[in-house]
Amino acid sequence: MRYTLTKDLETGNAIIDQEHRELFQAVERLMDACGKGQGRSSMEPAIRFLLDYVDKHFAHEERIQQESRYPNLTAHKSFHTAYKKTLRDIVAQIPPSGPTVTDLGKLNSHIAALVSHIRTEDKRLSGYLKQK
């Protein structure tokens, strides 16, 4: 699966879309490295990016939602909290010797869940912000 910020994933909010674009670019770099047999060595920087990204980006989205009095803030924030916990759990299970193919698969599946969230919930947020 390729990770590209296509038109159907754009929210229309320049800042949110740029942050999503950065996420997709980082994931693509990791997937490309995996395709070249370099996934294990590329995993560490990708994980550091993801952990930092979810904290920064989710906080940014939540601030926008609070400021705009977004009615689905509680549910959106619950997803963010659960997502960050699961990401940290996945990362914690990676052995010190480096990720296995299974570890890469878990991470990829978790990233796919984030893409689904962008496609549905972030688009819903975008629609709300456009009405304000």
N, C-alpha and C positions, 0 to 999 in steps of 0.2 A: 504494500500500500504506500503510495506517495503522499506526502504531506505538503500541500500547497494551499495558500489562502486564496481560494477561488471566490468568484463573485457571490456564490450562494453562502459563503461563510463570512463575508464582510458584514459588519454591523452598521457601517456608515459613520461610526465615531472614529475619527482619525487616530486618536491615541490608542484606543482599544485595538483597532485593526493593526496598528504598527506593532503593538506588543504581541498580538497573535502571530503576525508575520515573523517576528523574531523567534517565537517558539517553534514555528514550522521549519524555519531555516536550521535551527539547532537539531531538531529531530531528523531532518533530511541529511545533515552532516553525519549523524550517528548511523542512520540506515545505509548511507553510501559506504561508510567505513565497514559496516558489517558485510556488505556485498563484496568488499575487497578483502575479506578475511581479517579486518583490523578492528572488529567490534569490541573485543576485549580491551584493547588499548585506548579506544575512544570513549569507553563507557564512563570513566571517571570524570572527565570534563563535562560530559553530557549530564551526568547526574548532578554535579555541582550547579550547572546552569539551571536545571529543572527545579531543584530545591529552592534556589534563589528566586527563580522566575515565579513559581506559584505563590510564594510569600508576597513578593512585590506586586504582581499583577492582580491577584485576588484582593489584596488590600486596596488597590487602586479602584477596581470595579466596585467594591463594597462602599468606598467613599463616595463614588458617583451615585450609587443607589441611595445612600443615606441623604445626600444633598438634594436629590430629586424626589425624595419620599417614595421610592419605588415600592409598590405594594407586595412584591414577591421577594423582598430583601431577605427575610428569614429563611425561606426555602433555598434561595441562591447561596446564602452564607453557609447553610448546613451542608450543601454539596461541596463547597470549597473546603470546609473543615474536614469532612470525610475524605475528600480527595487527597488533601495534604497528608493525612494520617496514613492512608493506604500507600501513598508514594514512599513515605518514610519507612513503612513496614517492608515494602519491596526492596528498598535500598539496604535496609538492615540485614536482610537475608542473603545478600550477595556475599559469597565467601571472600576472605582476604586474598585468595589466589586469583581472583577475578571472576567476572560473570560467566555463567554457563549459557548455553543456547536457551535453556528454560528461563533463566533470569532475563535475558533479552526479550523473550516472548512475553513474559509478565509485564515488563516495562512497556513494550509496544502495545499490549492490550490496554494498559492503563492510559496511555497517551491517546489511544483511539476513543476511550470514554470521554476524555477532555474535548476531543474534536466533536463528538456528538453533543456535548454540553454547549459548545460554541454554536453549533448549528441550530440548536433549539433555544436554550435559555438565554444565551447572549443576544441572539436575534430578537427574542421577546423583549429583553431589556432595551435594545436599540429602538424597537418600535415604540416603546413607552417614552423614551427620551425624545424621539422625533415629534411626539404629540405635545410635549411640554412647551 
